[in-house]
Amino acid sequence: MRKFQNAMGLVVLCMVPIFTAVVANGERGQPRPLFRQDLHPFGFLTEGSGRIAANYADINFLSADLVLVTVNNRVFEPVEKLFSDQPPSKLLLFDISLKSLLKSSEMSVEKAAGSVKAIRDGQFVLLNQSGLLLCSRDLECGPPLQTPGPLFVSPQRTRIAVGGNGRTEQKLLDASTLKELEHFSRSSYIIPGDSGLLIRQDGKLYVRLPGKPDEQLSFGQAGFLDEASIYYFESSRILAVAKTDGTVLFEIPVSTRSHVRQIVTAASGSRFCYYEAGYTAGNSFVNFLDIDSGRPLNFEQVKVLSIDSGKSLLELHWDPRPYKGPLSVPALSPNGRRLAVIRHGFLEVFEAP
């Protein structure tokens, strides 16, 4: 038995430099960020100190130069409420042009990813247990509109959908005023466009465009990229971009190992970001020989793509470990020419040519 243990220990020791080389090669030769900021001094969580912990950090561009990071952590005790906005989160507003922290504040924020979303004119909305708040770039918020989450914002940031998940009615709101435009029953699920809607009802997906009857689409998971195009996953291997009538414009291959798949749009409507990640804590030990032609089991990757052609404009890929989930979804600047990500507890901003 001792000989077997020694042999296994030798195998693991031999695999460490190989695994390290694979990870290093995966991140070598990538573009350098124009801005990089360590978030750990502000309480960003990558270790739980033996406790069950989660990191719900959000990233949002309020302008081409202003990036808002919400450091939103939760450490779970034996008995916890399912929904909570405590402890307070730190909101950090960075000015990329000055390479500095412009302003910070502490606020109650719902312990869920996507609880802070940028809208237009440097404003953002924030969800907590009191409801939905409309906030300025000065990190000052108005009175809450009483509503539960989750929170969704249209590609050009003009409309908001809030509520749903089969628990409550969804409300469609004007983003600049939080005025209710329409409401939907719990049996419906809406995805907002800036004039149209995607509506899922009775297991079917419909597109609703101004002045036209609802039209059924043969898609699964889908969303708007702009007013003329939508995305959907054609299969576990293909992301498709199509017109709102269903005509496919182009297809993009995706990883079958992805556990996380997110689309991020730019308010200009010219570009979008495809983000995917795959991570299982035991992979590096249980499957350490399964390199799969250089594609690691633990990965995050981002592609900034043209909506018109699908041309890749910027690509990043890295190993997410150490990790406290969920992973933070990247953000695009309003014109789509800057990408912000959080990697290993650092905020990084890249130029997308």
N, C-alpha and C positions, 0 to 999 in steps of 0.2 A: 504493500500500500504506500509506504514511504517513497519507494522508487517511482511509483506512478505520480505521486504528488510533485516530486522533484522534477520529473519529466514535463508535467503540465506547466509548472512554474517556469521552466526554461523556454517552453513554447511561447508563453505569454510575454516573457521578457524579450524574446526575439521578435515578436510581432509589434512591440511598442514602437521601435524606430520606423518599421514599415508603415504602420498606421499614421504616425506623425508625418512621414514623408508624403503620404496620400493627401492628408489634410492640407499640408503646406503647398503642395502642387496645385490643389483646388483653389487656393487663394492667391497664388503667385501671378504676377503680370496683370493684375487688375488696376483700374484707375485709382489715383490718390484723391482723397476727399479734399474739397476746398475749405471745409470746416470740420473740426472734430472736438467733441466735448465729453469728458468723463462725467457720467451721471451718478456714479456711486456716492460721491459726497452729498448728493441731494436725496439719498435714500433709495436709489434704484436697487432692486433686489435681484441678485443672482444666486444667493445661498440662503437656505431656510434655517440654518443653525439647528438641524435635527427636527424641526417642526414642519408641518404641512403648510406650504406657502404658495401664493400665486401672484403673478405680476401682470397687471392689466394696463400697462403704459400705452398711451396714445400719442401719435405724432400728427401735427397739422401745420400746413403753411397758411399764415394769415395774409402774407404778401410774398413777393419774390425773395425778400430779405428776412422776413420774420417767421421763425419757426416756434410753434408752441408745443412743448412736451409736457404731458401729464404723467407724473410719477405716481402710479396708482397701485399700491400693494395691499395684500391681505394675508394675514397669518391666521390659520384656522385653529380654533380651540376645540375641545371635545364636543361642546354644544354650541352651535352657531345658527343664526338666522340664515335662511336661504338667500334673501336679498338684503343688502346692506350698502351704506355709503360711508362707513367708518372703518378705520381711522381716516381723518382728512387726507386729501391728496395734495401734492405740491404741483402747482402750475408754473412752468418755467418758460419765459419768452426770450428767445435768443435772437440777436441781430447778426445775421451772417456777414453783412458788409463791415460791421464794426468788430466782428469776432468776439462778442461779449454777451453776457447775460443782461438783458435790458430791464426786466422786471420779473418778480416772483410773487406768488401768493399761495395761501392754503385754503382749500375749499372742500366741502363734502361732494364726492363724486361716486356714482354707482359703481360697485365692484364688478364690472363687466367690461370687456374690450369694446371699443367704439362708443363709449359714453360721452366723449367730447368730439365734436365735429365742426370743422370750419365751414362758414357760409361766405357770403360776399362782403366786400368792403371792409375787410379786416375784422369782421365779427365772427363769433363762434357760438354754438349752443352746447349746453352742458346738462346732463341728466343726473339727478339724484333723487332721494326718497321724497323730497318735497315736490318734484315735478321737473319740467323742462325750463331752463333759464336761458335767456338771450344775453350774451356778454360782449363786451368791447375789447379792443386790443389793449386797453388800460387794465384789463383783468377785473373789470367791474361788471356786475350782472344785475339785471332787472328782476322784478318779482316772478315767482315760478308759475307756470301754467301746469295745473295739476294733471298729470298723466303718468302712467308707467312706461317702461321701455318695452322692447329695444328701440333704437334710434337709427334712421336711415336718411341720407341726404341725396338729392338728385345730382347728376354730373356737373351741372353749372351752378349748383348751390342755391337754387332759387326756391326749392320746395323740400319739405320734410315729411316723412312718414314716421309716426311714433305709436308704440303699442303693438298688440298682436301676440304672436307666438301661441295662438290658440287659447290665450287666457283672457284677453280683453279686446274690445273694439280697437281698430286702428283709426288714427286721425291723419288726414292730409292737411298740412299747414303751409302757409306762406312763410318762407324762411326769414324775411326781414321784419315781420310783425308778429309772428306766431298766431296769426288769425286762422281759424279753422276754415278750410275750403270744402271739405267733404269728410264723411266718416263711413267706415265699413264694419260689418258685423264680424264676429269671431270666426265665422265659417270662411271668410275671405282673407287673403294675404296679399298685400300690395307692395310693389317695388316702384318708387317714384321716378319718373322722368321730369324734365322741366316743363313739358306740356302734356306728354302722354303718360300712361300707366301700364305696368304689367300686373295682371291680376291672376292669382292662383285660386281656383275654386273647384271643389269636388274632384281634386286630383288633376285638373286640366289648367293649362296656362293660356291666358288671353292677352292681347295687346289692345289698349284703348287709346285711340288718337283723336284729336279734336275734329269734330264734324263727321266722324266715321263710326259705323257700328263696330262693336267688339269683334275681333277676329281671333280664332283659336290658332295657337302655334304648337308645333309638334316638338317642343323643346323640354328639357328638364330644368336644371338650375340656369337662370338667365338674369340679365340686367341690362340697363341702358349704358352705352358709351357716350352717345350724344343723341340728339333728337332724330337722327336718320338711321342709326345703327345700334344693334344690341349684340351682346356676347352670350354664348351658351356652351356647355360642355357636351360635345357630340358623342363622346365616349370617355373612358378612363384615360385615353391617350391623346385626345384631340380637343383643343379649345377652338371654337369657330366664331367668326365675326360675320354677321349677316345684316341685311337691311331689315326694316321693321315688317316687310312683307314676307320675310323668311328666305330671301335670296342670299345665298352664301357668298361673301366677298373674299375671304381667305381663311385658312386654317393654320393653327400653331400646334406643334407637338408638345405634349406635357409629360411629366414623369408619372409612371404608374405607382411609384413609391410615395407620392404626395399624400400627406395626411391633412394638410392645410392648403387651400386654394383660394386666393383672393384677387379681385380686380379693383384697381384704384384708378380713378379718372382725373384728368386735369380740367379745370373750369373752362379753359379755352376751347375744349372739344377737339384738339388736334392730336393728342397723345393719350395713351393709357399705360398702366403698369400691371404686369402679371406677376404675382408673388406666389410662390409655392414652397412648402417645407415638408420634410419627413423626419421624424425623430421618435425613437423608441429607446428608453433608458438602457435596456439590456443588450442592444444591438452590438455594441463594441466588444462585448465579451462572448455572447452566444454565437454571433455570426461573424467573428473577426476574420474569417477567411473569405467571406462573400464580398469581394471588392466589386464584382460585376462590371468589369471593363473600365475601372476608374471612377464609377459612379458611387459615391459613398452612401451608406445607409442613413447617416445623420447629415442633413443638409438644409440650407435655406438658399433660395436663389430668386433674383429679381430681374425682370426684363422690361425696359421702357420701349414701347412700340408705337409706331405711327398708326393712327386709326384708318387712314386712307389706304395704306398698302400692307400693313403688318410688318414693315421693315423694323429690325431691331436697332435701336439707337444707343442703348447702354445695357450692359449685363453685369451682374454681380453674383457671386456664389460663395458660400462659406459654411463652416461647421458651427451649429448654434450653441454647442456646449461651452461653459456650464449654462444650465437652462432652468428657468422657473416659468411655467406656462401661464397663459397662452403667449405665443410669440407675438411681438409687436409688428403690426402691419405697416409697411412703408407709406410715405406720402409724396405726392407730386406738387410742385409749385403751380400757381394758377396758369402759367403759360406752358407748363410741362417741361421746362428746361432745367429744372433742378429736382433731384431725388433725395429724400431724407430717409435714413434707416437707423435702427438701433442694432448694433452688433457688439456682443460681449459687454454690454453696459455702457457703450459709447454712442452718442449721437454723431452721425456722420452725414454730411451733405455733399452730393456729387453734382457736377455739371453734366447734363445730357445734351450732347451736341445736336 
